[in-house]
Structures are given as structure tokens and as C-alpha cells.
Amino acid sequence: MVVVARLGDTLTLNCRATGDPQPVISWKRQGSQLPIGRSQQINGALVIRSIAKEDTGNYVCVATSAGVFGVETIADINVKDLPRGRLILKALVNAKKKKSFCSWKKRKNKRHVNY
């Protein structure tokens, strides 16, 4: 599974397993340790706060039953610096000329793009 996370956000990865006895869920990171001071495991979920570029990588959910049998699944996390804020979208359509005009503006930096 590939997950795209926004830089600075909180990311929650859920993992569930069933079995008898009930499996214990744990998380690890391939090739590195889980983010120190910003990650915690809650009821089978891995929560990473203030996600950073260096958090990009593979996170492994491990479900272990009776301390013997384990099953793993991998989440590939890709951290991106995606835009924030509200987007105002305006569209004008001229039915007679079969043309359309679309523009949007990001208020913070006054960016205006027309198509």
C-alpha cells in the first residue's frame, strides 16, 4: 500500500488482525527506527505527528499470535510538501462559442492561474 502524507500533518496507519488467540499488533520501520518523540502505537494503529520528509519509507505492521506465528504487511509512506489552504474556483462557460474559462487563486500568496 502506498500512502502520500502532507508535510507537517499527523499520519495514522491502521492495522488489524484476527485470530485465536487474538494477535498482538506492533510496528517497525524498514532500515530505520520509528520517528522518536513523534510516533506512538495506539490500539494497533501507528500515529506519527508533525510528519517530516525524513519519515518517507516503508513501515511494517506485524501481527503476532501466541508469540510464535507472525504476519506482516508494508505501508510505503511518501511525504510531500503539498499546498495548504482553501482554493477558490471560478468557471465561466460560453455556450455559444463552446469555450470555457477556469481560474483559481490562492489567497495567501495571491497566486492566480488561468486556463
NUBAVEX-26054 format. One record per atom (N, C-alpha, C, CB): residue number from 1; atom name; x, y, z. Coordinates in steps of 0.1 Angstrom, whole numbers. Glycine has a CB too. Layout:
+-----+-------+-------+-------+-------+
| num | atome |  east | north |    up |
+-----+-------+-------+-------+-------+
| NUM |    CA |     X |     Y |     Z |
...
+-----+-------+-------+-------+-------+
***
This chain:
+-----+-------+-------+-------+-------+
| num | atome |  east | north |    up |
+-----+-------+-------+-------+-------+
|   1 |     N |     8 |   -12 |     0 |
|   1 |    CA |     0 |     0 |     0 |
|   1 |     C |     9 |    12 |     0 |
|   1 |    CB |   -10 |     0 |    12 |
|   2 |     N |     6 |    22 |    -9 |
|   2 |    CA |    13 |    35 |    -9 |
|   2 |     C |     5 |    45 |    -3 |
|   2 |    CB |    17 |    38 |   -24 |
|   3 |     N |    11 |    53 |     6 |
|   3 |    CA |     3 |    64 |    13 |
|   3 |     C |    11 |    77 |    10 |
|   3 |    CB |     2 |    61 |    28 |
|   4 |     N |     4 |    87 |     6 |
|   4 |    CA |    10 |   101 |     4 |
|   4 |     C |     6 |   109 |    16 |
|   4 |    CB |     6 |   108 |    -9 |
|   5 |     N |    16 |   114 |    24 |
|   5 |    CA |    13 |   122 |    35 |
|   5 |     C |    18 |   137 |    33 |
|   5 |    CB |    20 |   116 |    48 |
|   6 |     N |    10 |   146 |    39 |
|   6 |    CA |    14 |   160 |    37 |
|   6 |     C |    24 |   164 |    48 |
|   6 |    CB |     1 |   169 |    38 |
|   7 |     N |    34 |   171 |    44 |
|   7 |    CA |    45 |   175 |    54 |
|   7 |     C |    38 |   183 |    65 |
|   7 |    CB |    55 |   184 |    46 |
|   8 |     N |    42 |   179 |    77 |
|   8 |    CA |    37 |   186 |    89 |
|   8 |     C |    24 |   181 |    95 |
|   8 |    CB |    35 |   201 |    86 |
|   9 |     N |    17 |   172 |    88 |
|   9 |    CA |     4 |   167 |    92 |
|   9 |     C |     6 |   155 |   102 |
|   9 |    CB |    -4 |   162 |    80 |
|  10 |     N |    -4 |   150 |   108 |
|  10 |    CA |    -4 |   138 |   116 |
|  10 |     C |    -9 |   127 |   107 |
|  10 |    CB |   -13 |   140 |   129 |
|  11 |     N |    -1 |   116 |   107 |
|  11 |    CA |    -5 |   104 |    99 |
|  11 |     C |    -9 |    93 |   108 |
|  11 |    CB |     7 |   100 |    89 |
|  12 |     N |   -20 |    86 |   105 |
|  12 |    CA |   -24 |    74 |   112 |
|  12 |     C |   -25 |    62 |   103 |
|  12 |    CB |   -38 |    77 |   119 |
|  13 |     N |   -17 |    52 |   106 |
|  13 |    CA |   -17 |    40 |    98 |
|  13 |     C |   -24 |    29 |   107 |
|  13 |    CB |    -3 |    35 |    94 |
|  14 |     N |   -35 |    24 |   102 |
|  14 |    CA |   -43 |    14 |   109 |
|  14 |     C |   -39 |     0 |   105 |
|  14 |    CB |   -58 |    16 |   107 |
|  15 |     N |   -39 |    -9 |   115 |
|  15 |    CA |   -36 |   -23 |   112 |
|  15 |     C |   -44 |   -32 |   121 |
|  15 |    CB |   -20 |   -26 |   114 |
|  16 |     N |   -51 |   -42 |   115 |
|  16 |    CA |   -60 |   -50 |   123 |
|  16 |     C |   -57 |   -65 |   119 |
|  16 |    CB |   -75 |   -47 |   121 |
|  17 |     N |   -59 |   -73 |   129 |
|  17 |    CA |   -57 |   -88 |   126 |
|  17 |     C |   -67 |   -95 |   136 |
|  17 |    CB |   -42 |   -92 |   129 |
|  18 |     N |   -71 |  -107 |   131 |
|  18 |    CA |   -80 |  -115 |   140 |
|  18 |     C |   -73 |  -129 |   141 |
|  18 |    CB |   -94 |  -116 |   134 |
|  19 |     N |   -76 |  -136 |   151 |
|  19 |    CA |   -71 |  -149 |   154 |
|  19 |     C |   -74 |  -154 |   168 |
|  19 |    CB |   -56 |  -150 |   151 |
|  20 |     N |   -70 |  -166 |   170 |
|  20 |    CA |   -72 |  -172 |   184 |
|  20 |     C |   -59 |  -179 |   188 |
|  20 |    CB |   -85 |  -181 |   184 |
|  21 |     N |   -52 |  -174 |   197 |
|  21 |    CA |   -55 |  -161 |   205 |
|  21 |     C |   -54 |  -149 |   196 |
|  21 |    CB |   -46 |  -160 |   217 |
|  22 |     N |   -60 |  -138 |   201 |
|  22 |    CA |   -60 |  -125 |   194 |
|  22 |     C |   -46 |  -121 |   192 |
|  22 |    CB |   -68 |  -114 |   203 |
|  23 |     N |   -42 |  -118 |   179 |
|  23 |    CA |   -28 |  -113 |   176 |
|  23 |     C |   -25 |  -100 |   183 |
|  23 |    CB |   -27 |  -112 |   161 |
|  24 |     N |   -12 |   -98 |   186 |
|  24 |    CA |    -7 |   -86 |   191 |
|  24 |     C |    -1 |   -78 |   179 |
|  24 |    CB |     4 |   -88 |   202 |
|  25 |     N |    -5 |   -65 |   178 |
|  25 |    CA |     0 |   -57 |   167 |
|  25 |     C |    12 |   -49 |   171 |
|  25 |    CB |   -12 |   -48 |   161 |
|  26 |     N |    22 |   -48 |   163 |
|  26 |    CA |    33 |   -39 |   165 |
|  26 |     C |    38 |   -33 |   152 |
|  26 |    CB |    45 |   -47 |   172 |
|  27 |     N |    45 |   -23 |   153 |
|  27 |    CA |    50 |   -16 |   141 |
|  27 |     C |    65 |   -14 |   141 |
|  27 |    CB |    44 |    -2 |   140 |
|  28 |     N |    72 |   -15 |   129 |
|  28 |    CA |    86 |   -12 |   128 |
|  28 |     C |    88 |    -5 |   115 |
|  28 |    CB |    94 |   -26 |   129 |
|  29 |     N |   100 |     0 |   113 |
|  29 |    CA |   103 |     7 |   100 |
|  29 |     C |   115 |     0 |    94 |
|  29 |    CB |   106 |    22 |   103 |
|  30 |     N |   114 |    -3 |    81 |
|  30 |    CA |   125 |    -9 |    74 |
|  30 |     C |   137 |     0 |    73 |
|  30 |    CB |   120 |   -14 |    60 |
|  31 |     N |   148 |    -5 |    77 |
|  31 |    CA |   161 |     3 |    76 |
|  31 |     C |   163 |    14 |    85 |
|  31 |    CB |   161 |     8 |    62 |
|  32 |     N |   154 |    16 |    94 |
|  32 |    CA |   155 |    27 |   104 |
|  32 |     C |   146 |    25 |   115 |
|  32 |    CB |   152 |    41 |    97 |
|  33 |     N |   146 |    34 |   125 |
|  33 |    CA |   137 |    33 |   136 |
|  33 |     C |   125 |    42 |   134 |
|  33 |    CB |   144 |    36 |   150 |
|  34 |     N |   114 |    39 |   142 |
|  34 |    CA |   103 |    48 |   141 |
|  34 |     C |   107 |    62 |   146 |
|  34 |    CB |    91 |    42 |   150 |
|  35 |     N |   100 |    72 |   141 |
|  35 |    CA |   103 |    86 |   145 |
|  35 |     C |   103 |    87 |   160 |
|  35 |    CB |    94 |    96 |   138 |
|  36 |     N |   114 |    91 |   166 |
|  36 |    CA |   115 |    93 |   181 |
|  36 |     C |   108 |   105 |   185 |
|  36 |    CB |   130 |    93 |   185 |
|  37 |     N |    99 |   104 |   195 |
|  37 |    CA |    92 |   115 |   201 |
|  37 |     C |    80 |   120 |   194 |
|  37 |    CB |   101 |   126 |   203 |
|  38 |     N |    78 |   115 |   181 |
|  38 |    CA |    67 |   119 |   173 |
|  38 |     C |    58 |   107 |   169 |
|  38 |    CB |    72 |   126 |   161 |
|  39 |     N |    61 |    95 |   173 |
|  39 |    CA |    53 |    84 |   169 |
|  39 |     C |    49 |    76 |   181 |
|  39 |    CB |    61 |    75 |   159 |
|  40 |     N |    37 |    70 |   181 |
|  40 |    CA |    32 |    61 |   191 |
|  40 |     C |    22 |    51 |   185 |
|  40 |    CB |    25 |    69 |   202 |
|  41 |     N |    21 |    40 |   192 |
|  41 |    CA |    12 |    29 |   188 |
|  41 |     C |     0 |    29 |   197 |
|  41 |    CB |    20 |    16 |   188 |
|  42 |     N |   -12 |    30 |   191 |
|  42 |    CA |   -24 |    31 |   198 |
|  42 |     C |   -34 |    21 |   193 |
|  42 |    CB |   -30 |    45 |   198 |
|  43 |     N |   -37 |    11 |   200 |
|  43 |    CA |   -47 |     0 |   196 |
|  43 |     C |   -45 |    -5 |   182 |
|  43 |    CB |   -61 |     6 |   197 |
|  44 |     N |   -32 |    -8 |   179 |
|  44 |    CA |   -29 |   -14 |   166 |
|  44 |     C |   -26 |    -3 |   155 |
|  44 |    CB |   -40 |   -22 |   161 |
|  45 |     N |   -28 |     9 |   158 |
|  45 |    CA |   -25 |    20 |   148 |
|  45 |     C |   -12 |    26 |   152 |
|  45 |    CB |   -36 |    30 |   148 |
|  46 |     N |    -5 |    31 |   141 |
|  46 |    CA |     8 |    38 |   143 |
|  46 |     C |     4 |    53 |   140 |
|  46 |    CB |    19 |    33 |   134 |
|  47 |     N |     7 |    62 |   149 |
|  47 |    CA |     4 |    76 |   147 |
|  47 |     C |    17 |    83 |   147 |
|  47 |    CB |    -5 |    81 |   159 |
|  48 |     N |    20 |    91 |   136 |
|  48 |    CA |    32 |    99 |   135 |
|  48 |     C |    27 |   114 |   134 |
|  48 |    CB |    40 |    95 |   122 |
|  49 |     N |    32 |   122 |   144 |
|  49 |    CA |    28 |   136 |   144 |
|  49 |     C |    39 |   144 |   137 |
|  49 |    CB |    27 |   141 |   159 |
|  50 |     N |    35 |   156 |   132 |
|  50 |    CA |    44 |   165 |   125 |
|  50 |     C |    53 |   158 |   115 |
|  50 |    CB |    53 |   173 |   136 |
|  51 |     N |    47 |   151 |   106 |
|  51 |    CA |    54 |   142 |    97 |
|  51 |     C |    64 |   150 |    89 |
|  51 |    CB |    45 |   134 |    88 |
|  52 |     N |    77 |   145 |    87 |
|  52 |    CA |    87 |   152 |    81 |
|  52 |     C |    92 |   144 |    69 |
|  52 |    CB |    99 |   154 |    91 |
|  53 |     N |   100 |   151 |    60 |
|  53 |    CA |   105 |   144 |    48 |
|  53 |     C |   112 |   131 |    51 |
|  53 |    CB |   114 |   154 |    40 |
|  54 |     N |   120 |   132 |    62 |
|  54 |    CA |   128 |   120 |    66 |
|  54 |     C |   120 |   108 |    70 |
|  54 |    CB |   138 |   124 |    76 |
|  55 |     N |   107 |   110 |    72 |
|  55 |    CA |    98 |    99 |    76 |
|  55 |     C |    94 |    91 |    64 |
|  55 |    CB |    86 |   105 |    83 |
|  56 |     N |    97 |    95 |    52 |
|  56 |    CA |    94 |    88 |    40 |
|  56 |     C |   101 |    74 |    41 |
|  56 |    CB |    99 |    95 |    27 |
|  57 |     N |    94 |    63 |    38 |
|  57 |    CA |    99 |    50 |    38 |
|  57 |     C |    89 |    39 |    40 |
|  57 |    CB |   110 |    49 |    49 |
|  58 |     N |    93 |    27 |    43 |
|  58 |    CA |    84 |    16 |    45 |
|  58 |     C |    82 |    13 |    59 |
|  58 |    CB |    90 |     3 |    38 |
|  59 |     N |    69 |    12 |    63 |
|  59 |    CA |    65 |     9 |    77 |
|  59 |     C |    58 |    -4 |    77 |
|  59 |    CB |    56 |    20 |    83 |
|  60 |     N |    62 |   -13 |    86 |
|  60 |    CA |    57 |   -26 |    86 |
|  60 |     C |    48 |   -29 |    99 |
|  60 |    CB |    70 |   -36 |    87 |
|  61 |     N |    36 |   -34 |    96 |
|  61 |    CA |    27 |   -38 |   106 |
|  61 |     C |    30 |   -53 |   108 |
|  61 |    CB |    12 |   -35 |   103 |
|  62 |     N |    32 |   -57 |   121 |
|  62 |    CA |    35 |   -71 |   124 |
|  62 |     C |    24 |   -76 |   133 |
|  62 |    CB |    49 |   -73 |   130 |
|  63 |     N |    16 |   -86 |   129 |
|  63 |    CA |     6 |   -92 |   138 |
|  63 |     C |    11 |  -106 |   142 |
|  63 |    CB |    -8 |   -94 |   130 |
|  64 |     N |    13 |  -107 |   156 |
|  64 |    CA |    19 |  -120 |   161 |
|  64 |     C |     9 |  -126 |   170 |
|  64 |    CB |    32 |  -117 |   169 |
|  65 |     N |     7 |  -139 |   168 |
|  65 |    CA |    -3 |  -147 |   176 |
|  65 |     C |     5 |  -157 |   184 |
|  65 |    CB |   -14 |  -153 |   167 |
|  66 |     N |     2 |  -158 |   197 |
|  66 |    CA |     8 |  -167 |   206 |
|  66 |     C |    23 |  -166 |   207 |
|  66 |    CB |     4 |  -182 |   202 |
|  67 |     N |    28 |  -154 |   202 |
|  67 |    CA |    43 |  -152 |   203 |
|  67 |     C |    51 |  -160 |   193 |
|  67 |    CB |    48 |  -155 |   216 |
|  68 |     N |    44 |  -168 |   184 |
|  68 |    CA |    51 |  -177 |   175 |
|  68 |     C |    48 |  -173 |   160 |
|  68 |    CB |    46 |  -191 |   178 |
|  69 |     N |    35 |  -172 |   157 |
|  69 |    CA |    31 |  -170 |   143 |
|  69 |     C |    30 |  -155 |   140 |
|  69 |    CB |    18 |  -178 |   140 |
|  70 |     N |    37 |  -150 |   130 |
|  70 |    CA |    36 |  -136 |   127 |
|  70 |     C |    33 |  -134 |   112 |
|  70 |    CB |    49 |  -129 |   131 |
|  71 |     N |    25 |  -123 |   110 |
|  71 |    CA |    22 |  -119 |    96 |
|  71 |     C |    25 |  -104 |    95 |
|  71 |    CB |     7 |  -122 |    93 |
|  72 |     N |    31 |  -100 |    83 |
|  72 |    CA |    35 |   -87 |    81 |
|  72 |     C |    28 |   -81 |    69 |
|  72 |    CB |    50 |   -85 |    80 |
|  73 |     N |    26 |   -68 |    70 |
|  73 |    CA |    22 |   -60 |    58 |
|  73 |     C |    29 |   -47 |    58 |
|  73 |    CB |     6 |   -58 |    58 |
|  74 |     N |    32 |   -42 |    46 |
|  74 |    CA |    40 |   -30 |    45 |
|  74 |     C |    32 |   -18 |    39 |
|  74 |    CB |    52 |   -33 |    35 |
|  75 |     N |    34 |    -6 |    45 |
|  75 |    CA |    29 |     6 |    40 |
|  75 |     C |    41 |    15 |    36 |
|  75 |    CB |    20 |    14 |    51 |
|  76 |     N |    41 |    19 |    23 |
|  76 |    CA |    51 |    27 |    17 |
|  76 |     C |    47 |    42 |    19 |
|  76 |    CB |    54 |    24 |     2 |
|  77 |     N |    53 |    49 |    28 |
|  77 |    CA |    49 |    63 |    30 |
|  77 |     C |    58 |    73 |    22 |
|  77 |    CB |    51 |    66 |    46 |
|  78 |     N |    51 |    82 |    15 |
|  78 |    CA |    58 |    92 |     7 |
|  78 |     C |    53 |   105 |    12 |
|  78 |    CB |    55 |    90 |    -8 |
|  79 |     N |    63 |   113 |    18 |
|  79 |    CA |    59 |   126 |    24 |
|  79 |     C |    61 |   137 |    14 |
|  79 |    CB |    68 |   129 |    37 |
|  80 |     N |    51 |   145 |    11 |
|  80 |    CA |    52 |   156 |     1 |
|  80 |     C |    48 |   169 |     7 |
|  80 |    CB |    42 |   153 |   -11 |
|  81 |     N |    54 |   180 |     2 |
|  81 |    CA |    51 |   193 |     6 |
|  81 |     C |    39 |   198 |    -2 |
|  81 |    CB |    64 |   203 |     5 |
|  82 |     N |    28 |   194 |     1 |
|  82 |    CA |    15 |   197 |    -6 |
|  82 |     C |    10 |   210 |    -2 |
|  82 |    CB |     5 |   186 |    -5 |
|  83 |     N |     3 |   218 |   -11 |
|  83 |    CA |    -2 |   231 |    -7 |
|  83 |     C |   -13 |   229 |     3 |
|  83 |    CB |    -8 |   238 |   -20 |
|  84 |     N |   -14 |   240 |    11 |
|  84 |    CA |   -25 |   241 |    22 |
|  84 |     C |   -34 |   252 |    18 |
|  84 |    CB |   -19 |   242 |    36 |
|  85 |     N |   -45 |   253 |    25 |
|  85 |    CA |   -54 |   264 |    24 |
|  85 |     C |   -66 |   261 |    15 |
|  85 |    CB |   -46 |   276 |    18 |
|  86 |     N |   -74 |   271 |    14 |
|  86 |    CA |   -86 |   270 |     7 |
|  86 |     C |   -84 |   274 |    -7 |
|  86 |    CB |   -98 |   278 |    14 |
|  87 |     N |   -91 |   268 |   -16 |
|  87 |    CA |   -90 |   271 |   -30 |
|  87 |     C |  -103 |   276 |   -35 |
|  87 |    CB |   -86 |   258 |   -39 |
|  88 |     N |  -102 |   288 |   -42 |
|  88 |    CA |  -114 |   294 |   -48 |
|  88 |     C |  -114 |   291 |   -63 |
|  88 |    CB |  -115 |   309 |   -45 |
|  89 |     N |  -124 |   284 |   -67 |
|  89 |    CA |  -125 |   280 |   -81 |
|  89 |     C |  -137 |   287 |   -88 |
|  89 |    CB |  -127 |   265 |   -82 |
|  90 |     N |  -133 |   294 |   -99 |
|  90 |    CA |  -144 |   301 |  -107 |
|  90 |     C |  -144 |   295 |  -121 |
|  90 |    CB |  -141 |   316 |  -107 |
|  91 |     N |  -155 |   292 |  -127 |
|  91 |    CA |  -156 |   287 |  -140 |
|  91 |     C |  -166 |   295 |  -148 |
|  91 |    CB |  -159 |   272 |  -140 |
|  92 |     N |  -163 |   299 |  -160 |
|  92 |    CA |  -172 |   306 |  -169 |
|  92 |     C |  -173 |   298 |  -181 |
|  92 |    CB |  -167 |   321 |  -172 |
|  93 |     N |  -185 |   296 |  -186 |
|  93 |    CA |  -187 |   288 |  -198 |
|  93 |     C |  -195 |   297 |  -208 |
|  93 |    CB |  -194 |   275 |  -195 |
|  94 |     N |  -190 |   298 |  -220 |
|  94 |    CA |  -198 |   305 |  -231 |
|  94 |     C |  -203 |   294 |  -240 |
|  94 |    CB |  -188 |   315 |  -239 |
|  95 |     N |  -216 |   291 |  -239 |
|  95 |    CA |  -222 |   281 |  -246 |
|  95 |     C |  -223 |   283 |  -261 |
|  95 |    CB |  -237 |   278 |  -241 |
|  96 |     N |  -224 |   296 |  -265 |
|  96 |    CA |  -225 |   299 |  -279 |
|  96 |     C |  -211 |   297 |  -286 |
|  96 |    CB |  -229 |   314 |  -281 |
|  97 |     N |  -200 |   300 |  -280 |
|  97 |    CA |  -187 |   298 |  -286 |
|  97 |     C |  -181 |   285 |  -282 |
|  97 |    CB |  -178 |   310 |  -281 |
|  98 |     N |  -187 |   277 |  -274 |
|  98 |    CA |  -182 |   264 |  -269 |
|  98 |     C |  -168 |   265 |  -263 |
|  98 |    CB |  -182 |   254 |  -281 |
|  99 |     N |  -167 |   276 |  -255 |
|  99 |    CA |  -154 |   278 |  -248 |
|  99 |     C |  -156 |   279 |  -233 |
|  99 |    CB |  -147 |   291 |  -253 |
| 100 |     N |  -146 |   275 |  -226 |
| 100 |    CA |  -148 |   276 |  -211 |
| 100 |     C |  -135 |   283 |  -206 |
| 100 |    CB |  -150 |   263 |  -205 |
| 101 |     N |  -136 |   289 |  -194 |
| 101 |    CA |  -125 |   296 |  -188 |
| 101 |     C |  -126 |   292 |  -173 |
| 101 |    CB |  -127 |   312 |  -189 |
| 102 |     N |  -114 |   288 |  -168 |
| 102 |    CA |  -114 |   284 |  -154 |
| 102 |     C |  -102 |   291 |  -148 |
| 102 |    CB |  -113 |   268 |  -153 |
| 103 |     N |  -104 |   296 |  -136 |
| 103 |    CA |   -93 |   302 |  -128 |
| 103 |     C |   -94 |   298 |  -114 |
| 103 |    CB |   -93 |   317 |  -130 |
| 104 |     N |   -82 |   299 |  -107 |
| 104 |    CA |   -82 |   297 |   -93 |
| 104 |     C |   -71 |   306 |   -87 |
| 104 |    CB |   -80 |   282 |   -89 |
| 105 |     N |   -73 |   309 |   -74 |
| 105 |    CA |   -65 |   318 |   -67 |
| 105 |     C |   -62 |   313 |   -53 |
| 105 |    CB |   -70 |   333 |   -67 |
| 106 |     N |   -49 |   313 |   -49 |
| 106 |    CA |   -46 |   310 |   -36 |
| 106 |     C |   -44 |   323 |   -28 |
| 106 |    CB |   -33 |   301 |   -35 |
| 107 |     N |   -52 |   326 |   -18 |
| 107 |    CA |   -53 |   339 |   -12 |
| 107 |     C |   -40 |   343 |    -5 |
| 107 |    CB |   -63 |   339 |    -2 |
| 108 |     N |   -33 |   334 |     1 |
| 108 |    CA |   -21 |   337 |     9 |
| 108 |     C |   -10 |   344 |     1 |
| 108 |    CB |   -15 |   325 |    16 |
| 109 |     N |    -7 |   339 |   -11 |
| 109 |    CA |     4 |   345 |   -19 |
| 109 |     C |    -2 |   352 |   -31 |
| 109 |    CB |    14 |   335 |   -23 |
| 110 |     N |   -15 |   353 |   -32 |
| 110 |    CA |   -22 |   360 |   -43 |
| 110 |     C |   -19 |   354 |   -57 |
| 110 |    CB |   -18 |   374 |   -43 |
| 111 |     N |   -15 |   341 |   -57 |
| 111 |    CA |   -13 |   334 |   -70 |
| 111 |     C |   -26 |   333 |   -77 |
| 111 |    CB |    -6 |   320 |   -67 |
| 112 |     N |   -25 |   336 |   -90 |
| 112 |    CA |   -37 |   335 |   -99 |
| 112 |     C |   -33 |   327 |  -111 |
| 112 |    CB |   -43 |   349 |  -102 |
| 113 |     N |   -40 |   317 |  -114 |
| 113 |    CA |   -37 |   309 |  -126 |
| 113 |     C |   -49 |   308 |  -134 |
| 113 |    CB |   -32 |   294 |  -122 |
| 114 |     N |   -48 |   310 |  -147 |
| 114 |    CA |   -59 |   309 |  -156 |
| 114 |     C |   -57 |   297 |  -166 |
| 114 |    CB |   -61 |   322 |  -164 |
| 115 |     N |   -68 |   290 |  -170 |
| 115 |    CA |   -68 |   280 |  -180 |
| 115 |     C |   -79 |   283 |  -190 |
| 115 |    CB |   -69 |   266 |  -174 |
+-----+-------+-------+-------+-------+
***
